[in-house]
């Protein structure tokens, strides 16, 4: 793989990692009801998840294959749902993603960046 492709993938993986960390940080110490009541934080979390999905679409097939522990299809699906279904976002799904999926994604992206 050309060096510039590897560098591009590292940038995209870093964007994904930083966005996941940002979403978790924004929600720190707040329960789902408090997040739902805080429009600014909720929108920031949704935007961070959108960025994760968008960056994932720009990672090369080679790197995606080398990182099977990352659920690329689910990440893209979540991005598409948030972008195209902006008018009917289910906060419960956003919060489940935030609480149940992002911590593992952070760990997997950290490991992937060490390998790429």
N, C-alpha and C positions, 0 to 999 in steps of 0.2 A: 504494500500500500504506500503511495507517495507520502512523503513527510507532511506536506500541507494538508492532506486528508486526515492524518492522525492528529495534527494540531487543531484542525477544525472540529474534529470529534471531541477532543479534550475541552475545547471552548464550550461546545454544546452540552457536554456532560457536566461541566462546571456551572453553566447556567441552570441546568436542571437541579443540581445539588443546592445551589444558593437559593433558588426559588422554593424548594422544599423546606430548607432550613428557615427561610423567611416566614413561610406559612405557619410552621410550628411555633416559631418565636412570637408571631403576632397573637396566636391563640393561647400562649402560655398563661396559666393561672385562671383561665376563664372556662366556664362550662358552656355547653351548647346553647343554653337559653340566653346567657349573657352575650355570646357571639351573635346569635340571631337578632338580638336587640341593638347591636352595634353595627349599623349599616356600613360604616367606613371600614371597620376590621373585616367584616364579611366580604365586602367587595375586594379588599386587598388579598384575602385568602383565595377567593375565586380567581383573581388575576394571576396570582402566583401559580396556581394549579394549571391555568391556561398556558402560562409560559413553560412549565414543565412539559406539557403536551406538545407545544409548538417546537420547542428545542429538540424533542425526541424525534420529530419528523425529519430533522436535518442531520441526524446521526447516520453515518454510512451503514450500509447493510453488513459490511465486514465487521464493524464494531458491534452492531446489534447481535450478530451471530456469536461473537466472542463473549457476549454478556447475556447469556440466556436466563440468568436469575432476575433480570429486569423484565417486567411484563409490558413489553413495548406496545402490544395490541391494546391492552386495557388503558394504558396511558393515553394513547391516541384517541381511543373511544371516549374517555373522560373529557379530553380537550374538545373533541367534536361536539359532545353533548352540551358543554358549557357555552361554546361559541354559537352553535346553531340553534340551541334551545335556550338562549339567553332569557327568554320571556317566561320560562317555566322551570327554573332551577330548583331542584329539590334540596333544601338545606340539609336534610338528614343524610343525603348521599355525600354532600360536601363534607359534613362533619365526620362521617364514617371514613371517608378517604383521609381526612386530616388526622384522625386518631389512630386508624388501623393500618393504613397503607403507607403514609409518608415516613414514619420512623424506619420501616424496613427498606423503603426506597433510598433513604439517606444512607443507610449502611451499605446497600448494594452499589450505589453510585460512588461512594467513597472507595470501596474495593475496586470498582471498575476503573476509576481514575488512577489507582496505583498500578494497574495492569496495562493501561493503554499508553 
